[in-house]
Amino acid sequence: MEIKITKTTTPKTMPPEDKLGFGKVFTDHMFVMDYEEGRGWHDARIVPFGYVSLHPASTVLHYGAEIFEGLKAYRRADGGVQMFRPMENIRRMNNSAERMSLPLLDERDALEILTTFVRLEERFVPKSFGTSLYLRPFMFGNDESLGVHAVKRATFMLIASPSGSYYAEGINPVKIMIENEDVRTVRGGTGYAKCGGNYAASTRAGERAAKKGYSQVLWLDGVERKYIEEVGAMNVMFKIDGEIVTPMLTGSILPGITRKSCIEVLTKMGYQVSERLLSVDELVEALESGKLEEAWGCGTAAVVSPIGKLAYGDKEYVVSGGKIGEVTQKLYDTLTGIQWGKLEDTFGWVYKI
Ligand SMILES: *Cc1c(COP(=O)(O)O)cnc(C)c1O
């Protein structure tokens, strides 16, 4: 595909790596392309980073036709740059697009867009272990009319943000509260799609949890409020009496690439991993009997996030003595080792650029 590049005349200076934070600093450029029914995707371009101008009737502003992805470009120990399973993100974006009646991307074009963009912005890929260039592809419906229907016009964009280490202060297990009131999504809904509205609708529970001193909520399914689904915006895994359990993908759970990678790593290490329904009653029973050995969230941003405390109603339980568990630590070491190019990638997951 042809990508027209217009370079900025005012290049930014890269902030010190320990001052990056997450998603606050952006690179010099952004990628944009447009879609129109009948014409397909066109005008692929990289332009100086800047504001987006939209018609006030633009679909995204009224009916929330928006999807996104999140992946990282990592600086390898040998100085090169690589992505982690980027095709998985591209395929998931197309699944999200299909759910939201947005146009699909050509998979190979999407990979070329990511690669071309990261090459151009290479100087923004930070160097220290744990830091990365966070890549945010997103797409929105852009019809200039208020009719409710599948969009005829859309825009796809890619922006990138050099980001600091998630664990700049070390890996501290988090306190999580089981959410009994709000639900994130329901089966038949949009839970498996990375669409903007899912996050707008789930912030309230997170905010309420924060007021009570918890970092996030553990979501229950929206139909019976019985089965564990995810933790905040991460997938969740437990080690119960030797078995590793993660909720099966029922349609309301986002199929995380970190989740998938954890399952593959653990299986290779010889653990028994079950993707199945896990009820809150079974979890509480495991907590009370001391059979819950470890619990952690997993997602691209944190890789793994150990859960040290879990609250249900007015009871609070300590998990793994409030420390990171053995399996959680092994997963962290293996995945970050592969992502930052310190460990040999025996899975064929890294994509060097
Ligand atoms: C993105 C996301 C995840 C994690 O997916 P990864 O591909 O591992 O980053 C999990 N749950 C939700 C709700 C998400 O949005």
The ligand as a Gaussian input file, in Angstrom:
#p B3LYP/6-31G(d) Opt

LIG

0 1
 C       -7.436000      -4.934000      26.227000
 C       -8.175000      -5.636000      27.277000
 C       -7.685000      -6.797000      27.919000
 C       -6.301000      -7.317000      27.711000
 O       -5.992000      -7.632000      26.393000
 P       -4.471000      -7.745000      25.961000
 O       -4.566000      -8.124000      24.521000
 O       -3.852000      -8.785000      26.793000
 O       -3.861000      -6.411000      26.191000
 C       -8.503000      -7.434000      28.824000
 N       -9.725000      -6.970000      29.138000
 C      -10.215000      -5.854000      28.571000
 C      -11.578000      -5.402000      28.953000
 C       -9.458000      -5.152000      27.631000
 O       -9.928000      -4.040000      27.090000

